Amino acid sequence: MKKKNKNVLTNTIEHVYVPYALVAAITSPVVGWILVKEKGVDFGDLGTFGDFLGGSTVPLLTFITILLLIRTIRIQSNQLDVQKDEFTLLREEMASTKEALQEQGKTAKIQRFENSFFIQINELRSIKSKIEIEFIEMNDFTDEDGNSGIPRLPYKEIMVFLDTQIDSKVFANKEGVLRGSNIGIESSSYLGNLHHKLTMENHILSNNIVRMDTFSTYHFIIARIVILIFHNKEVMDKWELDYYLEYILEEITHEGMNLVLLQLASSLDTRRMVKELDLHNERNVYGPNWNIKYKLFDYLINRPTD
């Protein structure tokens, strides 16, 4: 509304006031001539007539100049308003472009992450398949004719077997140990000893059921996936992050998560990532002794970095 009023005023100056003032300035000498010739004014008094002419035209011309100056100011004001509007539109367009570029950058990062993620998943599946084959080969499940005595066990059942074997050795005398001491499962001494026992039994049993480097590669690939997710979590929405964490959990399985968490929580390079990604939550810990193992993982992740 304000801008419209300015335009009306500018048009009024240009089309009404200025023409009238010009007409008045042009006709003032004619008025003087009429006064001299028709009314008998002494034309010889040129100085007086000049003063009259100047006095009658200069104020009108000055008024015209003022009107044109006002018009110029109005035009410049309108131009400034237009430039302001254009600048506002440009700023909004730049903000929109920036947002679009950020979205494109995020999309590109997500695409690179997905490519790397699923390459690692394929490698994980390959090593899981290798574990299944070596489990049969190294445990000699064959008859005298060389035929397999049992079918090839799936990865999940191998993880159950391994976790059960470790539990049977580590927690065989759990109640007696706790009753025979004044320490509880919250103590760092108990949890430190438990960590040592679990690590040793995991190392011994893993190397007995598959080749030594196979489980090392298995843990290395999983650690690499966790690192990949951790370093890309800032470009993901929460549901995307949850999706990929759930995806890797399904590949590892709950039965295999104990061994994985033990390895990740023991490593200085990955334990902070496990904590920030909340991989060690109670839902992910498996087995009858899950509560003690959960406390162990929490202890390993939160212990001081000496």
C-alpha beads as a LAMMPS data file, in Angstrom:
LAMMPS data file: protein, C-alpha beads

306 atoms
305 bonds

1 atom types
1 bond types

-500.0 500.0 xlo xhi
-500.0 500.0 ylo yhi
-500.0 500.0 zlo zhi

Masses

1 110.0

Atoms # bond

1 1 1 0.000 0.000 0.000
2 1 1 2.843 2.365 0.889
3 1 1 4.613 1.624 -2.372
4 1 1 1.398 2.258 -4.317
5 1 1 0.975 5.682 -2.643
6 1 1 4.545 6.600 -3.602
7 1 1 3.850 5.722 -7.239
8 1 1 0.666 7.849 -7.233
9 1 1 2.542 10.849 -5.816
10 1 1 5.357 10.498 -8.358
11 1 1 2.877 10.311 -11.233
12 1 1 0.989 13.388 -9.883
13 1 1 4.214 15.448 -9.820
14 1 1 5.199 14.336 -13.304
15 1 1 1.866 14.608 -15.056
16 1 1 0.062 17.431 -13.147
17 1 1 2.314 19.805 -11.229
18 1 1 5.204 20.033 -13.703
19 1 1 3.074 20.791 -16.815
20 1 1 1.113 23.456 -14.962
21 1 1 4.278 25.074 -13.685
22 1 1 5.810 25.046 -17.183
23 1 1 2.689 26.665 -18.627
24 1 1 2.812 29.342 -15.953
25 1 1 6.527 30.025 -16.634
26 1 1 5.926 30.294 -20.405
27 1 1 2.865 32.538 -20.147
28 1 1 4.335 34.957 -17.626
29 1 1 6.199 36.976 -20.354
30 1 1 2.946 37.112 -22.363
31 1 1 1.208 38.489 -19.315
32 1 1 3.900 41.142 -19.092
33 1 1 3.547 42.032 -22.749
34 1 1 -0.226 42.412 -22.355
35 1 1 0.280 44.658 -19.359
36 1 1 2.633 46.878 -21.387
37 1 1 0.744 47.017 -24.679
38 1 1 -2.836 46.699 -23.609
39 1 1 -2.795 48.305 -20.210
40 1 1 -0.383 51.115 -20.995
41 1 1 2.470 50.170 -18.746
42 1 1 5.699 52.069 -19.669
43 1 1 7.733 49.594 -21.756
44 1 1 10.810 51.799 -21.537
45 1 1 11.291 50.865 -18.005
46 1 1 13.100 47.641 -18.984
47 1 1 14.656 47.218 -15.598
48 1 1 11.301 47.218 -13.929
49 1 1 9.886 44.817 -16.516
50 1 1 12.965 42.618 -16.174
51 1 1 12.506 42.551 -12.458
52 1 1 8.852 41.683 -13.055
53 1 1 9.760 38.966 -15.564
54 1 1 12.399 37.482 -13.291
55 1 1 10.156 37.781 -10.302
56 1 1 7.310 36.061 -12.122
57 1 1 9.253 33.206 -13.770
58 1 1 12.091 32.339 -11.392
59 1 1 9.817 31.261 -8.514
60 1 1 7.859 29.112 -10.940
61 1 1 11.017 27.571 -12.415
62 1 1 12.395 27.047 -8.914
63 1 1 9.128 25.349 -7.996
64 1 1 9.465 23.138 -11.089
65 1 1 13.050 22.284 -10.075
66 1 1 11.871 21.360 -6.603
67 1 1 9.101 19.209 -8.057
68 1 1 11.543 17.448 -10.379
69 1 1 13.937 16.942 -7.457
70 1 1 11.111 15.396 -5.450
71 1 1 10.279 13.215 -8.435
72 1 1 13.926 12.126 -8.710
73 1 1 13.992 11.276 -5.009
74 1 1 10.775 9.285 -5.399
75 1 1 12.160 7.406 -8.400
76 1 1 15.367 6.617 -6.521
77 1 1 13.331 5.498 -3.514
78 1 1 11.269 3.218 -5.750
79 1 1 14.467 1.852 -7.311
80 1 1 15.883 1.194 -3.848
81 1 1 12.667 -0.615 -2.894
82 1 1 12.898 -2.698 -6.057
83 1 1 16.561 -3.458 -5.369
84 1 1 15.665 -4.358 -1.787
85 1 1 12.954 -6.730 -3.004
86 1 1 15.359 -8.228 -5.553
87 1 1 18.017 -8.640 -2.860
88 1 1 15.494 -10.353 -0.576
89 1 1 14.491 -12.699 -3.393
90 1 1 18.146 -13.322 -4.215
91 1 1 18.928 -14.104 -0.589
92 1 1 15.981 -16.501 -0.397
93 1 1 17.089 -18.102 -3.656
94 1 1 20.666 -18.437 -2.334
95 1 1 19.353 -19.987 0.880
96 1 1 17.247 -22.395 -1.159
97 1 1 20.234 -23.197 -3.367
98 1 1 22.415 -23.735 -0.302
99 1 1 19.831 -26.091 1.181
100 1 1 19.575 -27.963 -2.123
101 1 1 23.370 -28.260 -2.322
102 1 1 23.481 -29.515 1.276
103 1 1 20.845 -32.117 0.441
104 1 1 22.807 -33.130 -2.653
105 1 1 25.976 -33.359 -0.565
106 1 1 24.172 -35.463 2.040
107 1 1 22.738 -37.704 -0.679
108 1 1 26.189 -38.148 -2.228
109 1 1 27.705 -39.003 1.179
110 1 1 24.900 -41.466 1.910
111 1 1 25.400 -43.101 -1.481
112 1 1 29.158 -43.448 -0.881
113 1 1 28.443 -44.833 2.579
114 1 1 25.904 -47.335 1.241
115 1 1 28.319 -48.537 -1.423
116 1 1 31.052 -49.085 1.166
117 1 1 28.612 -50.552 3.697
118 1 1 27.231 -53.230 1.397
119 1 1 30.717 -54.091 0.122
120 1 1 31.649 -54.798 3.759
121 1 1 28.411 -56.738 4.278
122 1 1 29.264 -58.963 1.319
123 1 1 32.718 -59.570 2.787
124 1 1 31.114 -60.398 6.138
125 1 1 28.791 -62.899 4.483
126 1 1 31.758 -64.492 2.718
127 1 1 33.656 -64.915 5.979
128 1 1 30.509 -66.302 7.656
129 1 1 30.273 -68.873 4.892
130 1 1 33.937 -69.679 5.404
131 1 1 33.302 -70.201 9.134
132 1 1 30.532 -72.679 8.310
133 1 1 32.831 -74.671 5.992
134 1 1 35.818 -74.676 8.347
135 1 1 33.646 -75.660 11.307
136 1 1 32.871 -78.958 9.541
137 1 1 36.410 -79.468 8.209
138 1 1 38.280 -78.804 11.444
139 1 1 35.952 -80.776 13.713
140 1 1 36.145 -83.896 11.522
141 1 1 32.410 -84.554 11.319
142 1 1 32.883 -87.384 8.784
143 1 1 32.404 -91.156 8.740
144 1 1 34.906 -93.777 7.614
145 1 1 33.949 -93.318 3.969
146 1 1 34.688 -89.597 4.143
147 1 1 31.070 -88.559 4.139
148 1 1 29.945 -85.708 6.341
149 1 1 28.468 -87.057 9.552
150 1 1 26.274 -83.988 10.095
151 1 1 24.970 -81.387 7.699
152 1 1 26.727 -78.081 7.414
153 1 1 25.735 -75.989 10.435
154 1 1 24.505 -72.452 9.774
155 1 1 26.523 -69.572 11.153
156 1 1 23.917 -68.822 13.812
157 1 1 24.122 -72.301 15.324
158 1 1 27.919 -72.167 15.304
159 1 1 27.708 -68.930 17.322
160 1 1 25.308 -70.649 19.750
161 1 1 27.736 -73.569 20.075
162 1 1 30.712 -71.297 20.665
163 1 1 28.911 -69.054 23.159
164 1 1 27.571 -72.074 25.075
165 1 1 31.020 -73.669 25.255
166 1 1 32.577 -70.464 26.556
167 1 1 29.803 -69.985 29.128
168 1 1 30.159 -73.548 30.382
169 1 1 33.838 -72.983 31.122
170 1 1 33.745 -69.422 32.430
171 1 1 30.533 -69.562 34.488
172 1 1 30.773 -73.198 35.683
173 1 1 31.529 -72.136 39.258
174 1 1 30.065 -68.653 39.100
175 1 1 27.861 -68.968 42.183
176 1 1 30.655 -70.515 44.214
177 1 1 33.083 -67.773 43.241
178 1 1 30.640 -65.081 44.210
179 1 1 29.690 -66.762 47.500
180 1 1 33.328 -67.363 48.414
181 1 1 34.278 -63.698 48.142
182 1 1 33.103 -60.366 49.348
183 1 1 32.985 -58.928 45.816
184 1 1 29.931 -58.713 43.610
185 1 1 29.499 -58.589 39.858
186 1 1 29.623 -54.785 40.023
187 1 1 33.253 -54.757 41.184
188 1 1 35.999 -53.875 38.736
189 1 1 38.097 -56.760 40.115
190 1 1 35.463 -59.357 39.270
191 1 1 34.706 -57.820 35.888
192 1 1 38.414 -57.574 35.064
193 1 1 38.912 -61.285 35.835
194 1 1 35.788 -62.162 33.866
195 1 1 37.105 -60.218 30.877
196 1 1 40.368 -62.125 31.021
197 1 1 38.609 -65.513 31.224
198 1 1 36.155 -64.768 28.431
199 1 1 38.917 -63.482 26.168
200 1 1 41.102 -66.532 26.754
201 1 1 38.296 -69.047 26.249
202 1 1 37.069 -67.182 23.178
203 1 1 40.558 -67.276 21.675
204 1 1 41.102 -70.976 22.479
205 1 1 37.680 -72.219 21.327
206 1 1 37.549 -70.026 18.217
207 1 1 40.914 -71.309 17.048
208 1 1 39.799 -74.880 17.679
209 1 1 36.656 -74.736 15.574
210 1 1 37.967 -72.614 12.639
211 1 1 41.377 -71.593 11.316
212 1 1 43.209 -68.979 13.326
213 1 1 43.061 -66.142 10.802
214 1 1 39.386 -66.642 9.941
215 1 1 37.975 -65.233 13.165
216 1 1 40.565 -62.437 13.083
217 1 1 39.279 -61.454 9.649
218 1 1 35.702 -61.816 10.889
219 1 1 36.262 -59.374 13.766
220 1 1 38.278 -57.030 11.546
221 1 1 35.422 -56.729 9.017
222 1 1 32.863 -56.070 11.746
223 1 1 35.077 -53.416 13.329
224 1 1 35.466 -51.788 9.922
225 1 1 31.670 -51.690 9.476
226 1 1 31.204 -50.140 12.926
227 1 1 33.836 -47.490 12.142
228 1 1 32.158 -46.778 8.801
229 1 1 28.751 -46.272 10.437
230 1 1 30.231 -44.155 13.234
231 1 1 32.000 -41.726 10.897
232 1 1 28.878 -41.279 8.745
233 1 1 26.252 -41.038 11.479
234 1 1 26.155 -37.216 11.281
235 1 1 24.752 -37.286 7.721
236 1 1 22.019 -39.775 8.629
237 1 1 18.609 -39.198 10.104
238 1 1 17.908 -41.214 13.244
239 1 1 15.789 -43.767 11.400
240 1 1 18.597 -44.275 8.860
241 1 1 21.157 -44.833 11.609
242 1 1 18.821 -47.276 13.383
243 1 1 18.227 -49.080 10.087
244 1 1 21.938 -49.735 9.443
245 1 1 22.611 -50.712 13.062
246 1 1 19.739 -53.177 12.922
247 1 1 21.037 -54.446 9.579
248 1 1 24.484 -55.238 10.973
249 1 1 22.906 -56.827 14.076
250 1 1 20.869 -59.160 11.860
251 1 1 24.041 -60.165 10.022
252 1 1 25.984 -60.790 13.228
253 1 1 22.910 -62.310 14.974
254 1 1 22.180 -61.981 18.697
255 1 1 23.983 -65.286 19.251
256 1 1 27.185 -63.876 17.768
257 1 1 26.877 -60.437 19.334
258 1 1 28.499 -61.464 22.621
259 1 1 31.758 -62.381 20.884
260 1 1 31.639 -59.251 18.751
261 1 1 30.958 -56.928 21.693
262 1 1 33.749 -58.560 23.694
263 1 1 36.174 -57.797 20.869
264 1 1 34.891 -54.258 20.177
265 1 1 34.686 -53.273 23.847
266 1 1 38.211 -54.524 24.471
267 1 1 39.673 -52.351 21.697
268 1 1 40.578 -48.764 22.488
269 1 1 39.852 -47.779 18.868
270 1 1 36.248 -48.995 18.836
271 1 1 34.906 -48.955 22.372
272 1 1 33.961 -45.242 22.230
273 1 1 32.101 -45.940 18.984
274 1 1 30.242 -48.859 20.574
275 1 1 29.165 -46.551 23.388
276 1 1 27.996 -43.689 21.152
277 1 1 26.170 -46.053 18.801
278 1 1 24.651 -47.863 21.818
279 1 1 25.618 -51.278 20.463
280 1 1 26.124 -52.680 23.964
281 1 1 22.529 -52.153 25.119
282 1 1 20.761 -54.935 27.010
283 1 1 18.703 -55.995 23.979
284 1 1 21.829 -57.032 22.075
285 1 1 23.420 -59.234 24.757
286 1 1 22.573 -62.930 24.426
287 1 1 22.319 -65.957 26.685
288 1 1 21.488 -66.932 30.254
289 1 1 24.367 -64.850 31.654
290 1 1 23.469 -61.763 29.611
291 1 1 23.142 -59.533 32.699
292 1 1 26.718 -60.213 33.838
293 1 1 28.052 -59.854 30.301
294 1 1 26.187 -56.580 29.885
295 1 1 27.844 -55.246 33.036
296 1 1 31.185 -56.443 31.695
297 1 1 30.722 -54.671 28.355
298 1 1 29.584 -51.506 30.123
299 1 1 32.648 -51.711 32.393
300 1 1 35.021 -52.183 29.449
301 1 1 33.533 -49.320 27.489
302 1 1 33.505 -46.831 30.370
303 1 1 36.809 -47.684 32.027
304 1 1 39.463 -44.922 31.996
305 1 1 41.868 -44.820 29.035
306 1 1 45.178 -45.351 30.774

Bonds

1 1 1 2
2 1 2 3
3 1 3 4
4 1 4 5
5 1 5 6
6 1 6 7
7 1 7 8
8 1 8 9
9 1 9 10
10 1 10 11
11 1 11 12
12 1 12 13
13 1 13 14
14 1 14 15
15 1 15 16
16 1 16 17
17 1 17 18
18 1 18 19
19 1 19 20
20 1 20 21
21 1 21 22
22 1 22 23
23 1 23 24
24 1 24 25
25 1 25 26
26 1 26 27
27 1 27 28
28 1 28 29
29 1 29 30
30 1 30 31
31 1 31 32
32 1 32 33
33 1 33 34
34 1 34 35
35 1 35 36
36 1 36 37
37 1 37 38
38 1 38 39
39 1 39 40
40 1 40 41
41 1 41 42
42 1 42 43
43 1 43 44
44 1 44 45
45 1 45 46
46 1 46 47
47 1 47 48
48 1 48 49
49 1 49 50
50 1 50 51
51 1 51 52
52 1 52 53
53 1 53 54
54 1 54 55
55 1 55 56
56 1 56 57
57 1 57 58
58 1 58 59
59 1 59 60
60 1 60 61
61 1 61 62
62 1 62 63
63 1 63 64
64 1 64 65
65 1 65 66
66 1 66 67
67 1 67 68
68 1 68 69
69 1 69 70
70 1 70 71
71 1 71 72
72 1 72 73
73 1 73 74
74 1 74 75
75 1 75 76
76 1 76 77
77 1 77 78
78 1 78 79
79 1 79 80
80 1 80 81
81 1 81 82
82 1 82 83
83 1 83 84
84 1 84 85
85 1 85 86
86 1 86 87
87 1 87 88
88 1 88 89
89 1 89 90
90 1 90 91
91 1 91 92
92 1 92 93
93 1 93 94
94 1 94 95
95 1 95 96
96 1 96 97
97 1 97 98
98 1 98 99
99 1 99 100
100 1 100 101
101 1 101 102
102 1 102 103
103 1 103 104
104 1 104 105
105 1 105 106
106 1 106 107
107 1 107 108
108 1 108 109
109 1 109 110
110 1 110 111
111 1 111 112
112 1 112 113
113 1 113 114
114 1 114 115
115 1 115 116
116 1 116 117
117 1 117 118
118 1 118 119
119 1 119 120
120 1 120 121
121 1 121 122
122 1 122 123
123 1 123 124
124 1 124 125
125 1 125 126
126 1 126 127
127 1 127 128
128 1 128 129
129 1 129 130
130 1 130 131
131 1 131 132
132 1 132 133
133 1 133 134
134 1 134 135
135 1 135 136
136 1 136 137
137 1 137 138
138 1 138 139
139 1 139 140
140 1 140 141
141 1 141 142
142 1 142 143
143 1 143 144
144 1 144 145
145 1 145 146
146 1 146 147
147 1 147 148
148 1 148 149
149 1 149 150
150 1 150 151
151 1 151 152
152 1 152 153
153 1 153 154
154 1 154 155
155 1 155 156
156 1 156 157
157 1 157 158
158 1 158 159
159 1 159 160
160 1 160 161
161 1 161 162
162 1 162 163
163 1 163 164
164 1 164 165
165 1 165 166
166 1 166 167
167 1 167 168
168 1 168 169
169 1 169 170
170 1 170 171
171 1 171 172
172 1 172 173
173 1 173 174
174 1 174 175
175 1 175 176
176 1 176 177
177 1 177 178
178 1 178 179
179 1 179 180
180 1 180 181
181 1 181 182
182 1 182 183
183 1 183 184
184 1 184 185
185 1 185 186
186 1 186 187
187 1 187 188
188 1 188 189
189 1 189 190
190 1 190 191
191 1 191 192
192 1 192 193
193 1 193 194
194 1 194 195
195 1 195 196
196 1 196 197
197 1 197 198
198 1 198 199
199 1 199 200
200 1 200 201
201 1 201 202
202 1 202 203
203 1 203 204
204 1 204 205
205 1 205 206
206 1 206 207
207 1 207 208
208 1 208 209
209 1 209 210
210 1 210 211
211 1 211 212
212 1 212 213
213 1 213 214
214 1 214 215
215 1 215 216
216 1 216 217
217 1 217 218
218 1 218 219
219 1 219 220
220 1 220 221
221 1 221 222
222 1 222 223
223 1 223 224
224 1 224 225
225 1 225 226
226 1 226 227
227 1 227 228
228 1 228 229
229 1 229 230
230 1 230 231
231 1 231 232
232 1 232 233
233 1 233 234
234 1 234 235
235 1 235 236
236 1 236 237
237 1 237 238
238 1 238 239
239 1 239 240
240 1 240 241
241 1 241 242
242 1 242 243
243 1 243 244
244 1 244 245
245 1 245 246
246 1 246 247
247 1 247 248
248 1 248 249
249 1 249 250
250 1 250 251
251 1 251 252
252 1 252 253
253 1 253 254
254 1 254 255
255 1 255 256
256 1 256 257
257 1 257 258
258 1 258 259
259 1 259 260
260 1 260 261
261 1 261 262
262 1 262 263
263 1 263 264
264 1 264 265
265 1 265 266
266 1 266 267
267 1 267 268
268 1 268 269
269 1 269 270
270 1 270 271
271 1 271 272
272 1 272 273
273 1 273 274
274 1 274 275
275 1 275 276
276 1 276 277
277 1 277 278
278 1 278 279
279 1 279 280
280 1 280 281
281 1 281 282
282 1 282 283
283 1 283 284
284 1 284 285
285 1 285 286
286 1 286 287
287 1 287 288
288 1 288 289
289 1 289 290
290 1 290 291
291 1 291 292
292 1 292 293
293 1 293 294
294 1 294 295
295 1 295 296
296 1 296 297
297 1 297 298
298 1 298 299
299 1 299 300
300 1 300 301
301 1 301 302
302 1 302 303
303 1 303 304
304 1 304 305
305 1 305 306
